[in-house]
């Protein structure tokens, strides 16, 4: 009799998966898993769209690059103005001498 049980289980193991008998199992779970947790709803945020975000980034980049360019140009203007003023003061005695000789 024991040999029949062993040979029957051995026969079932050799069958392809599609032909093996399906053992039905019941689903069980604890009651605490089915209780809903009270979660506060997340605050609704107005999404920043791609257009508005891109527009804001473009304007911010334009303002920053414009400010950088402005300060660079103002510094170059200051340096060139100082050099020109220095050249005028250096050439002033020569011009005064020329005026005296020409008159």
C-alpha positions as CSV (number, residue, x, y, z in Angstrom):
1,X,0.0,0.0,0.0
2,X,2.8,2.4,0.8
3,X,4.4,1.6,-2.5
4,X,1.3,2.7,-4.3
5,X,1.3,6.1,-2.5
6,X,5.0,6.6,-3.4
7,X,4.5,5.5,-7.0
8,X,1.4,7.8,-7.3
9,X,3.3,10.9,-6.1
10,X,6.2,9.9,-8.3
11,X,3.9,9.7,-11.3
12,X,2.4,13.1,-10.5
13,X,5.9,14.7,-10.3
14,X,6.7,13.4,-13.8
15,X,3.6,14.9,-15.4
16,X,4.1,18.3,-17.2
17,X,3.0,21.3,-15.2
18,X,-0.2,21.8,-17.2
19,X,-1.4,18.3,-16.4
20,X,-0.6,18.3,-12.6
21,X,-3.5,18.6,-10.2
22,X,-4.0,22.1,-8.7
23,X,-4.2,22.3,-5.0
24,X,-6.8,24.8,-4.0
25,X,-5.7,27.1,-1.2
26,X,-7.8,29.6,0.7
27,X,-6.8,33.2,1.2
28,X,-6.4,34.2,4.8
29,X,-5.2,37.4,6.3
30,X,-5.3,39.2,9.6
31,X,-8.1,41.8,10.3
32,X,-5.5,44.5,10.9
33,X,-4.4,44.4,7.3
34,X,-7.8,45.3,6.0
35,X,-8.3,48.3,8.3
36,X,-7.7,51.5,6.4
37,X,-5.1,53.8,7.7
38,X,-6.3,57.3,8.1
39,X,-4.1,59.5,6.0
40,X,-4.5,63.2,5.6
41,X,-4.9,64.2,2.0
42,X,-1.9,65.9,0.5
43,X,-2.3,69.6,-0.1
44,X,-3.2,70.4,-3.7
45,X,-0.4,72.3,-5.3
46,X,-0.9,74.2,-8.5
47,X,1.6,72.6,-10.9
48,X,4.2,74.8,-12.6
49,X,3.8,73.9,-16.2
50,X,6.7,73.4,-18.6
51,X,5.9,76.6,-20.4
52,X,5.8,78.7,-17.3
53,X,8.9,77.1,-15.9
54,X,10.8,77.4,-19.2
55,X,9.7,81.1,-19.5
56,X,10.8,81.8,-15.9
57,X,14.2,80.1,-16.5
58,X,14.7,82.0,-19.8
59,X,13.9,85.4,-18.2
60,X,16.1,84.6,-15.2
61,X,19.0,83.7,-17.4
62,X,18.5,86.7,-19.6
63,X,18.5,89.1,-16.6
64,X,21.6,87.5,-15.1
65,X,23.5,87.5,-18.4
66,X,22.4,91.1,-19.0
67,X,23.5,92.2,-15.6
68,X,26.9,90.5,-16.1
69,X,27.4,92.1,-19.5
70,X,26.4,95.6,-18.1
71,X,29.0,95.4,-15.3
72,X,31.6,94.2,-17.7
73,X,31.0,97.0,-20.2
74,X,30.9,99.6,-17.4
75,X,34.3,98.3,-16.1
76,X,35.8,98.5,-19.6
77,X,34.3,102.0,-20.0
78,X,35.8,103.1,-16.7
79,X,39.3,101.8,-17.6
80,X,39.2,103.3,-21.1
81,X,38.0,106.7,-19.7
82,X,40.8,106.7,-17.2
83,X,43.4,106.0,-19.9
84,X,42.0,108.7,-22.1
85,X,42.0,111.2,-19.3
86,X,45.6,110.3,-18.4
87,X,46.6,110.8,-22.1
88,X,44.9,114.2,-22.1
89,X,46.8,115.3,-19.0
90,X,50.1,114.0,-20.5
91,X,49.6,115.8,-23.8
92,X,48.4,119.0,-22.3
93,X,51.9,120.6,-21.8
94,X,52.8,119.7,-25.4
95,X,49.6,121.4,-26.7
96,X,50.3,124.5,-24.5
97,X,53.8,124.7,-25.9
98,X,52.5,124.4,-29.5
99,X,50.0,127.2,-28.8
100,X,52.8,129.5,-27.5
101,X,55.0,128.8,-30.6
102,X,52.1,129.1,-33.1
103,X,51.0,132.5,-31.9
